[in-house]
């Protein structure tokens, strides 16, 4: 843990949080995601935004921290971003895909959800690679 650059982890966390906010915004996939999940705007208004965004930020921090531990100090920008891409595609997206198959969820929802996580981990790797 001493070799972890916590500023880089925090930067990667913020980048992932902003990416999620943009990905699930009305500019990109908010409406399609809500439709595919069976949610409406009223359901969103009944949820506690501080809890949702706070917990999401914490989970992004944990993911970025463990990623930083795994790649170590000074991994290089390209190798760190590639590691994030590989992790996003081959670990997270495949895991989400298995769940979605058994849950009978749509391919569209899979693409939205898995696409965000691929972007998220690639971005985390990129920030860690630049900052370390």
SULZI-V398778 format. One record per residue. N is the residue number from 1. BURIAL is 1 if it has 9 or more other ideal C-beta (glycine too) atoms within 8 Angstrom, else 0. Layout:
((N & BURIAL) (N & BURIAL))
This chain:
((1 & 0) (2 & 0) (3 & 0) (4 & 1) (5 & 1) (6 & 0) (7 & 0) (8 & 1) (9 & 1) (10 & 1) (11 & 1) (12 & 1) (13 & 1) (14 & 0) (15 & 1) (16 & 1) (17 & 1) (18 & 0) (19 & 1) (20 & 1) (21 & 0) (22 & 1) (23 & 1) (24 & 1) (25 & 1) (26 & 0) (27 & 0) (28 & 0) (29 & 1) (30 & 1) (31 & 0) (32 & 1) (33 & 1) (34 & 1) (35 & 0) (36 & 1) (37 & 0) (38 & 0) (39 & 0) (40 & 0) (41 & 0) (42 & 0) (43 & 0) (44 & 1) (45 & 0) (46 & 0) (47 & 0) (48 & 0) (49 & 0) (50 & 0) (51 & 0) (52 & 1) (53 & 1) (54 & 0) (55 & 0) (56 & 1) (57 & 1) (58 & 0) (59 & 0) (60 & 1) (61 & 1) (62 & 0) (63 & 1) (64 & 1) (65 & 1) (66 & 0) (67 & 1) (68 & 1) (69 & 1) (70 & 0) (71 & 1) (72 & 0) (73 & 0) (74 & 0) (75 & 1) (76 & 0) (77 & 0) (78 & 0) (79 & 1) (80 & 1) (81 & 1) (82 & 1) (83 & 1) (84 & 1) (85 & 1) (86 & 1) (87 & 1) (88 & 1) (89 & 1) (90 & 0) (91 & 1) (92 & 1) (93 & 1) (94 & 1) (95 & 0) (96 & 1) (97 & 1) (98 & 0) (99 & 1) (100 & 1) (101 & 0) (102 & 0) (103 & 0) (104 & 0) (105 & 0) (106 & 0) (107 & 0) (108 & 0) (109 & 1) (110 & 1) (111 & 0) (112 & 1) (113 & 1) (114 & 1) (115 & 1) (116 & 1) (117 & 1) (118 & 1) (119 & 1) (120 & 1) (121 & 1) (122 & 1) (123 & 1) (124 & 1) (125 & 1) (126 & 1) (127 & 1) (128 & 1) (129 & 1) (130 & 0) (131 & 1) (132 & 1))
